[in-house]
């Protein structure tokens, strides 16, 4: 008779990459407060949190990698490379090198 193998009681210590790239509700609210609810590009009410270092490039969902934008400006930032570069440079000046990393990145 075979006995079932017990499951490992330990959870993964590091969240999956997919979850590390998303902004949590708490982080979204903190970014909204920091940016006073306004789009940082044009000054209209902000509705979307933008990853300064894109998720596809390994940018994490951390407070220092997010900026509040309206939907129109968010679309522009993804279409115009110079705008995306501008926000990366702004965050680098504010928070230093590695501003887009989380505690599990080296």
Backbone torsions as a table, in degrees:
resi	resn	phi	psi	omega
1	UNK	NA	131.1	-179.1
2	UNK	-90.3	137.1	176.3
3	UNK	-97.7	141.3	178.1
4	UNK	-69.0	145.4	178.2
5	UNK	-82.2	129.0	-178.9
6	UNK	-68.3	148.3	178.2
7	UNK	-73.8	150.7	177.2
8	UNK	-67.6	124.6	-176.8
9	UNK	-76.0	-8.9	-176.9
10	UNK	-90.9	137.2	176.5
11	UNK	-86.2	164.0	174.7
12	UNK	-61.5	137.4	-178.5
13	UNK	-80.0	-29.8	-177.3
14	UNK	-112.5	127.9	178.3
15	UNK	-62.1	159.0	178.7
16	UNK	-65.3	156.0	-178.8
17	UNK	-57.2	-40.5	-179.0
18	UNK	-57.7	-44.5	-179.6
19	UNK	-74.1	-30.0	-179.9
20	UNK	-70.6	-25.1	-177.9
21	UNK	-83.0	-17.7	-177.8
22	UNK	-87.3	146.4	173.8
23	UNK	-79.8	130.4	175.5
24	UNK	-75.4	166.4	179.2
25	UNK	-60.7	-40.6	-179.6
26	UNK	-63.2	-43.1	179.7
27	UNK	-67.9	-41.7	177.5
28	UNK	-58.8	-43.5	179.9
29	UNK	-65.3	-38.9	178.8
30	UNK	-65.6	-40.1	178.2
31	UNK	-66.4	-41.1	178.7
32	UNK	-60.4	-42.9	178.1
33	UNK	-66.5	-46.3	-179.8
34	UNK	-57.9	-41.2	-176.8
35	UNK	-91.3	7.9	175.8
36	UNK	57.1	27.9	176.1
37	UNK	73.7	9.8	-176.8
38	UNK	-112.7	147.3	174.2
39	UNK	-62.4	128.8	-176.9
40	UNK	-78.7	-8.2	179.0
41	UNK	-94.8	-44.1	-173.3
42	UNK	-122.0	-15.8	178.1
43	UNK	94.0	-4.4	175.2
44	UNK	-74.4	169.2	176.9
45	UNK	-57.6	131.0	-179.6
46	UNK	-84.8	140.6	-177.4
47	UNK	-126.0	-17.5	-174.1
48	UNK	-132.0	143.0	176.5
49	UNK	-96.9	124.3	-177.0
50	UNK	-100.9	136.8	172.7
51	UNK	-80.0	116.3	179.0
52	UNK	-63.9	-48.6	168.1
53	UNK	-94.6	116.1	-173.0
54	UNK	-56.2	151.2	177.4
55	UNK	-59.1	-37.2	-179.0
56	UNK	-65.1	-21.4	178.5
57	UNK	-97.6	8.9	177.3
58	UNK	94.8	8.3	178.4
59	UNK	-65.9	131.3	-176.5
60	UNK	-91.7	163.2	178.5
61	UNK	-86.0	62.6	-179.3
62	UNK	-112.5	158.6	-177.2
63	UNK	-52.7	-41.7	-175.0
64	UNK	-77.1	-8.8	179.9
65	UNK	-104.6	4.8	-176.8
66	UNK	-115.5	146.6	175.2
67	UNK	-139.9	141.2	-177.9
68	UNK	-84.7	128.0	178.8
69	UNK	-135.1	157.0	171.0
70	UNK	-79.1	166.7	-175.7
71	UNK	-63.9	-35.7	-180.0
72	UNK	-65.2	-47.6	179.8
73	UNK	-68.1	-34.1	178.5
74	UNK	-62.0	-42.2	178.4
75	UNK	-64.2	-41.7	179.5
76	UNK	-62.4	-42.7	-178.2
77	UNK	-60.9	-34.5	179.3
78	UNK	-79.4	-18.4	-179.2
79	UNK	-96.4	-28.9	-175.9
80	UNK	-110.7	111.0	-175.2
81	UNK	-59.2	-36.1	-177.5
82	UNK	-65.1	-33.3	176.7
83	UNK	-69.2	-41.8	177.8
84	UNK	-62.4	-42.4	178.3
85	UNK	-63.5	-39.1	179.0
86	UNK	-56.9	-47.7	-177.5
87	UNK	-70.0	-33.5	175.0
88	UNK	-63.6	-41.5	179.8
89	UNK	-68.3	-39.1	178.2
90	UNK	-60.6	-46.7	-178.6
91	UNK	-69.3	-34.2	177.6
92	UNK	-64.6	-39.7	177.6
93	UNK	-66.9	-40.8	-178.5
94	UNK	-69.4	-45.5	-168.2
95	UNK	-117.2	-4.0	178.2
96	UNK	86.5	176.1	178.8
97	UNK	-61.6	145.6	178.3
98	UNK	76.1	18.5	-179.5
99	UNK	-61.1	-22.9	-175.1
100	UNK	-91.0	-1.0	-177.2
101	UNK	-91.7	158.7	173.9
102	UNK	-107.5	-174.9	-173.7
103	UNK	-68.3	-14.7	-178.4
104	UNK	-93.2	-12.4	177.6
105	UNK	-79.0	152.3	-179.0
106	UNK	-82.7	NA	NA
